[in-house]
Amino acid sequence: GAGRGARGEGGFDAVIGNPPYVRQETLGEQKQYFQRHYQTYHGMADLYTYFIEKGISLLRNGGRFGYIVANKWMRANYGEPLRDWLLKQRVEEITDFGDLPVFVGATTYPCILIISKNPPAEEIQVTNVDTLGFTNLLDYQSQNHRFQKHSSFGKDSWSLSKDNISIGLIYDQTRFSKLGKLLEGKIFRGVLTGLNDAFIIDPKIRGELIAEDPNCEELIKPFLMGRDIKRYQNPQTERYLIFTRRGIDINKYPSVLKYLTKFKTRLSPRPKGFSGIWNGRKPGPYKWYEIQDSIDYFREFNKPKLILPDISLRGNFQLDSKGEFFCVNTAYIMVTDEKYLLGILNSKLITFIYKDISSSYRGGYLRFIYQYLVQLPIRTIDFNDPADVKRHERMVALVESMLALHKQLAAAHTPQETEMLQRQIASTDRQIDALVYELYGLTEEEIRIVEGGE
């Protein structure tokens, strides 16, 4: 109860609960109130963020707080003010249920957060719950918990590593560069068309449009969907994008104008005064024949790059060495053709680290998106160190071998040839993984943990 302690201070001995999960889009004018009254405020934060701060503020000194709450605050951008604020609190326990279906019929990804009104401790008790097949959660925690240093948590995404391997790599800024810094932020989302039926065409229609007007070939780009992107494989597609970017003079491309006119009704925004969305297209600045996306980085698609889908079970990076392909908005590009980096990103270790710093979804799928990708620790090469130069050369050679093997596999004619190439690919993959472990300085025990965590 809200009694008074020995020194007469008010507050509750305990605050427990399961706060409402209310998305920020529905909070409306209440946001102004939260901004004025809560240190954890972020414009995109769910309502439960403020319930956490409020609950803890109601405690007396030495009081304890316990919530079951969505675990998104640990990784989402909107959780940064909350994470920063929690670093000043005595976080005692975090029990994370990952993607387990704790609440039947609801996709909530919950965690249990236990905090006391005391100064921060050096360690936090952490439990990753891997199964719901237990009879008593306290028993499960006592057998499966571990302690993680408070110093391993920062404002950036919180990682509940089962072994602290990833944490050491992520926070050791002397040995590794974050991927975002290495690429100077050049990680870009693919193209949102606004109406795929109109802008994505097959080779037959492409041929007809170019036959009628050869000039329009410059507008038509080979186009990858997320499912077309496969690790180390040569990009291939049967789809093309009519890339009528914003501000284009459509009259220069009569065959494209004629073709898109068939979709004019579906592409046209509602009359003036309509404030909603019409077929996914915002009314206003777009001409009816323009791609919805006003991407100002479109020239980056014409450069050599790595491409990846945004949902995958593991690192799934592909090289577009000629800079020919555009991709859908459920994929990303990284403007680099470094084969060394391609090998690192497709390794088991990077997938292992990515699982720690990002959110996983049902079936173990990972969301490969900008806010987590930029945090990946990349082992850079010291080109003044001959041993490092040799490791770099070996990685490039192995990746080139992998690219060549996949090309051969795509052209294989017999089951025997296919099986032989698949064996060679698996062997080369293992050699790349072993080299990555060497580059990152993993011990044999750590390697076993990464290999077992697949």
BAKOL-183086 format. One record per residue (C-alpha): residue in three letters; x, y, z. Coordinates in steps of 0.2 Angstrom, whole numbers, padded with zeros to 4 digits, always signed. Last residue first. Example, Ala and Ser with C-alpha at 12.3 -4.5 7.8 and 13.67 -1.06 7.14 Angstrom:
SER+0068-0005+0036;ALA+0062-0022+0039;
END
This chain:
GLU+0110-0108-0178;GLY+0115-0106-0160;GLY+0125-0121-0159;GLU+0138-0114-0171;VAL+0139-0098-0161;ILE+0141-0107-0145;ARG+0154-0119-0152;ILE+0164-0104-0159;GLU+0163-0096-0141;GLU+0171-0111-0134;GLU+0184-0112-0147;THR+0189-0094-0143;LEU+0183-0080-0155;GLY+0196-0067-0162;TYR+0185-0058-0174;LEU+0196-0062-0189;GLU+0198-0080-0183;TYR+0180-0083-0181;VAL+0177-0074-0198;LEU+0190-0086-0206;ALA+0181-0101-0199;ASP+0164-0094-0206;ILE+0172-0092-0223;GLN+0179-0110-0223;ARG+0162-0117-0218;ASP+0154-0107-0233;THR+0167-0114-0245;SER+0163-0132-0239;ALA+0144-0129-0241;ILE+0147-0122-0258;GLN+0158-0137-0263;ARG+0145-0149-0257;GLN+0131-0139-0267;LEU+0142-0140-0282;MET+0144-0159-0281;GLU+0125-0161-0278;THR+0120-0150-0293;GLU+0133-0159-0305;GLN+0126-0176-0299;PRO+0108-0170-0302;THR+0112-0165-0320;HIS+0111-0149-0330;ALA+0119-0136-0319;ALA+0118-0118-0325;ALA+0112-0110-0308;LEU+0125-0121-0299;GLN+0139-0114-0310;LYS+0134-0096-0305;HIS+0133-0101-0287;LEU+0150-0109-0288;ALA+0157-0093-0296;LEU+0150-0082-0282;MET+0157-0094-0269;SER+0174-0094-0277;GLU+0175-0075-0277;VAL+0170-0075-0259;LEU+0184-0087-0254;ALA+0197-0077-0264;VAL+0191-0061-0256;MET+0192-0069-0239;ARG+0209-0076-0242;GLU+0215-0059-0248;HIS+0209-0050-0232;ARG+0217-0063-0221;LYS+0233-0061-0230;VAL+0232-0042-0228;ASP+0229-0045-0209;ALA+0245-0055-0208;PRO+0255-0042-0218;ASP+0249-0028-0205;ASN+0250-0011-0214;PHE+0233-0015-0222;ASP+0225-0015-0205;ILE+0208-0023-0210;THR+0192-0019-0202;ARG+0181-0031-0192;ILE+0163-0025-0194;PRO+0152-0023-0179;LEU+0133-0022-0184;GLN+0125-0006-0178;VAL+0120+0001-0195;LEU+0111-0015-0199;TYR+0100-0012-0183;GLN+0092+0005-0187;TYR+0092+0001-0206;ILE+0082-0015-0207;PHE+0085-0033-0208;ARG+0070-0040-0199;LEU+0074-0058-0193;TYR+0063-0074-0195;GLY+0064-0086-0181;GLY+0047-0094-0185;ARG+0038-0080-0178;TYR+0048-0064-0177;SER+0065-0059-0171;SER+0069-0041-0165;SER+0087-0034-0167;ILE+0103-0033-0157;ASP+0105-0051-0152;LYS+0099-0059-0167;TYR+0111-0048-0177;ILE+0125-0055-0167;PHE+0121-0073-0172;THR+0118-0068-0190;ILE+0135-0059-0190;LEU+0143-0075-0183;LYS+0135-0086-0196;SER+0143-0077-0210;ASN+0134-0068-0225;LEU+0139-0051-0218;ILE+0158-0055-0216;GLY+0159-0063-0234;LEU+0150-0048-0242;LEU+0162-0036-0232;TYR+0177-0045-0240;LYS+0169-0044-0257;GLU+0168-0025-0256;ASP+0155-0020-0269;THR+0148-0005-0259;VAL+0132+0005-0259;MET+0121-0005-0247;ILE+0104-0009-0254;TYR+0088-0013-0245;ALA+0073-0024-0248;THR+0055-0024-0244;ASN+0054-0007-0254;VAL+0056-0017-0270;CYS+0073-0018-0279;PHE+0082-0009-0293;PHE+0096-0019-0302;GLU+0110-0014-0314;GLY+0124-0009-0303;LYS+0137-0020-0312;SER+0143-0030-0297;ASP+0125-0033-0290;LEU+0131-0043-0275;GLN+0119-0053-0264;PHE+0117-0053-0245;ASN+0106-0065-0235;GLY+0112-0065-0217;ARG+0100-0077-0208;LEU+0081-0082-0207;SER+0076-0067-0218;ILE+0065-0052-0219;ASP+0072-0036-0225;PRO+0079-0043-0241;LEU+0097-0039-0245;ILE+0106-0031-0259;LEU+0125-0027-0260;LYS+0130-0013-0272;PRO+0139-0008-0288;LYS+0131+0009-0293;ASN+0115+0012-0303;PHE+0104+0010-0288;GLU+0113+0024-0280;ARG+0106+0036-0293;PHE+0089+0034-0285;TYR+0095+0043-0269;ASP+0082+0057-0270;ILE+0067+0045-0268;SER+0051+0053-0271;ASP+0042+0036-0270;GLN+0025+0036-0278;ILE+0031+0032-0295;GLU+0025+0046-0307;TYR+0010+0044-0319;TRP-0003+0052-0309;LYS+0008+0067-0305;TYR+0014+0067-0287;PRO+0013+0083-0276;GLY-0005+0081-0269;PRO-0014+0066-0265;LYS-0004+0052-0255;ARG-0003+0036-0265;GLY-0007+0020-0256;ASN-0022+0017-0267;TRP-0029+0033-0262;ILE-0023+0039-0244;GLY-0033+0051-0234;SER-0035+0070-0234;PHE-0047+0072-0249;GLY-0050+0091-0250;LYS-0046+0091-0269;PRO-0052+0076-0279;ARG-0045+0059-0275;PRO-0028+0054-0282;SER-0025+0047-0299;LEU-0016+0030-0301;ARG-0031+0019-0301;THR-0040+0030-0314;LYS-0024+0032-0324;PHE-0020+0013-0325;LYS-0023+0011-0344;THR-0014+0028-0346;LEU+0002+0019-0340;TYR+0004+0010-0357;LYS+0001+0026-0367;LEU+0013+0036-0357;VAL+0026+0022-0358;SER+0024+0021-0377;PRO+0026+0040-0378;TYR+0042+0042-0368;LYS+0047+0060-0370;ASN+0030+0066-0365;ILE+0033+0059-0348;ASP+0044+0073-0343;ILE+0050+0067-0326;GLY+0048+0078-0311;ARG+0046+0063-0299;ARG+0053+0046-0305;THR+0045+0036-0319;PHE+0054+0020-0316;ILE+0045+0007-0326;LEU+0051-0007-0316;TYR+0055-0024-0323;ARG+0052-0042-0318;GLU+0059-0059-0324;THR+0073-0058-0312;GLN+0091-0063-0309;PRO+0104-0057-0297;ASN+0119-0069-0296;GLN+0118-0079-0280;TYR+0129-0075-0265;ARG+0114-0075-0253;LYS+0098-0075-0262;ILE+0087-0060-0267;ASP+0072-0065-0278;ARG+0061-0067-0263;GLY+0062-0048-0259;MET+0057-0043-0276;LEU+0070-0038-0288;PHE+0068-0026-0303;PRO+0077-0025-0319;LYS+0075-0006-0324;ILE+0064+0002-0338;LEU+0066+0021-0339;GLU+0082+0021-0350;GLU+0073+0009-0362;CYS+0060+0022-0366;ASN+0071+0029-0380;PRO+0068+0013-0390;ASP+0050+0018-0393;GLU+0038+0006-0400;ALA+0050-0009-0399;ILE+0055-0003-0382;LEU+0037-0004-0376;GLU+0034-0021-0384;GLY+0050-0028-0376;ARG+0046-0022-0359;ILE+0028-0029-0361;LYS+0035-0046-0365;PRO+0049-0045-0351;ASP+0036-0043-0338;ILE+0030-0027-0330;ILE+0030-0018-0313;PHE+0024+0000-0314;ALA+0005-0002-0316;ASP+0001-0018-0307;ASN+0014-0013-0293;LEU+0004+0002-0288;GLY+0012+0015-0276;THR+0029+0010-0282;LEU+0039+0009-0266;VAL+0057+0008-0271;GLY+0070-0001-0261;ARG+0077+0006-0244;PHE+0095+0013-0243;ILE+0111+0010-0234;LYS+0124+0023-0238;GLY+0126+0029-0220;GLU+0145+0032-0222;LEU+0147+0014-0227;LEU+0160+0011-0213;LYS+0150+0022-0201;GLY+0134+0012-0204;LEU+0143-0004-0202;LYS+0150+0000-0185;SER+0169-0001-0185;PHE+0178-0015-0175;ARG+0193-0017-0165;THR+0194-0001-0155;GLN+0175+0001-0154;ASP+0173-0015-0143;TYR+0155-0012-0139;ILE+0147-0024-0152;LEU+0161-0037-0151;GLY+0160-0039-0132;ILE+0141-0039-0132;SER+0140-0052-0146;ILE+0151-0064-0135;ASN+0141-0060-0119;ASP+0135-0078-0118;LYS+0116-0078-0119;SER+0116-0060-0126;LEU+0102-0049-0120;SER+0106-0035-0132;TRP+0099-0017-0128;SER+0098-0006-0144;ASP+0108+0010-0142;LYS+0106+0021-0126;GLY+0119+0010-0117;PHE+0119-0007-0109;SER+0135-0017-0107;SER+0140-0006-0092;HIS+0126-0014-0082;LYS+0136-0030-0083;GLN+0125-0046-0087;PHE+0121-0059-0075;ARG+0114-0076-0080;HIS+0097-0085-0078;ASN+0093-0102-0084;GLN+0091-0113-0069;SER+0084-0100-0056;GLN+0074-0093-0070;TYR+0065-0109-0074;ASP+0062-0112-0056;LEU+0054-0095-0054;LEU+0044-0098-0070;ASN+0035-0113-0063;THR+0027-0127-0073;PHE+0039-0126-0088;GLY+0035-0130-0107;LEU+0034-0112-0112;THR+0051-0113-0121;ASP+0066-0103-0125;VAL+0065-0090-0111;ASN+0080-0078-0111;THR+0084-0074-0093;VAL+0094-0059-0087;GLN+0099-0053-0070;ILE+0107-0036-0071;GLU+0125-0032-0065;GLU+0134-0017-0058;ALA+0119-0011-0048;PRO+0109+0006-0051;PRO+0104+0016-0035;ASN+0088+0010-0027;LYS+0070+0011-0031;SER+0068-0007-0038;ILE+0065-0013-0055;ILE+0059-0030-0062;LEU+0054-0030-0081;ILE+0045-0045-0088;CYS+0046-0047-0107;PRO+0033-0049-0120;TYR+0033-0052-0139;THR+0015-0046-0141;THR+0007-0056-0155;ALA-0010-0060-0148;GLY-0020-0076-0150;VAL-0014-0085-0135;PHE-0004-0073-0124;VAL+0014-0081-0121;PRO+0016-0085-0139;LEU+0035-0086-0139;ASP+0043-0073-0150;GLY+0057-0068-0137;PHE+0051-0072-0120;ASP+0063-0060-0111;THR+0065-0060-0093;ILE+0074-0044-0087;GLU+0079-0043-0069;GLU+0086-0030-0056;VAL+0085-0013-0066;ARG+0090-0001-0052;GLN+0087+0015-0062;LYS+0099+0028-0070;LEU+0101+0016-0085;LEU+0082+0015-0086;TRP+0081+0034-0092;ASP+0093+0031-0107;ARG+0083+0015-0111;LEU+0067+0025-0111;PRO+0074+0040-0121;GLU+0080+0027-0134;GLY+0064+0016-0135;TYR+0057+0026-0150;ASN+0072+0019-0160;ALA+0066+0001-0156;ARG+0078-0011-0148;MET+0074-0013-0130;TRP+0057-0004-0131;LYS+0051-0018-0142;ASN+0050-0030-0127;ALA+0031-0028-0125;VAL+0027-0027-0106;ILE+0025-0038-0091;TYR+0028-0026-0077;GLY+0036-0027-0060;PHE+0041-0013-0048;ARG+0049-0014-0031;GLY+0050-0002-0017;GLY+0067+0002-0009;ASN+0063+0021-0008;ARG+0045+0023-0011;LEU+0038+0018-0028;LEU+0026+0029-0038;SER+0039+0036-0050;ILE+0043+0018-0056;GLY+0025+0016-0061;LYS+0024+0032-0070;GLU+0040+0029-0080;ILE+0034+0011-0085;PHE+0016+0018-0089;TYR+0024+0031-0100;THR+0033+0018-0111;TYR+0016+0007-0111;LEU+0008+0021-0122;ASP+0019+0016-0138;ALA+0033+0028-0142;MET+0034+0037-0160;GLY+0035+0055-0153;HIS+0047+0050-0140;TYR+0044+0054-0121;THR+0054+0045-0108;GLN+0057+0061-0098;TYR+0038+0062-0096;HIS+0028+0077-0091;ARG+0028+0090-0105;GLN+0031+0077-0120;PHE+0017+0066-0112;TYR+0005+0080-0112;GLN+0009+0085-0130;LYS+0007+0067-0135;GLN-0011+0067-0128;GLU-0016+0077-0144;GLY-0016+0061-0154;LEU-0013+0045-0145;THR-0020+0034-0159;GLU-0004+0033-0170;GLN+0007+0030-0154;ARG+0001+0012-0153;VAL-0008+0006-0137;TYR-0002-0009-0127;PRO-0010-0007-0111;PRO+0000-0010-0095;ASN+0002-0027-0088;GLY+0005-0023-0069;ILE+0014-0022-0053;VAL+0019-0008-0042;ALA+0026-0012-0025;ASP+0030-0004-0008;PHE+0021+0011-0014;GLY+0026+0029-0011;GLY+0027+0042+0003;GLU+0042+0047+0013;GLY+0041+0047+0031;ARG+0059+0042+0035;ALA+0054+0025+0041;GLY+0042+0023+0026;ARG+0025+0030+0023;GLY+0011+0019+0017;ALA+0005+0018-0001;GLY+0000+0000+0000;
END
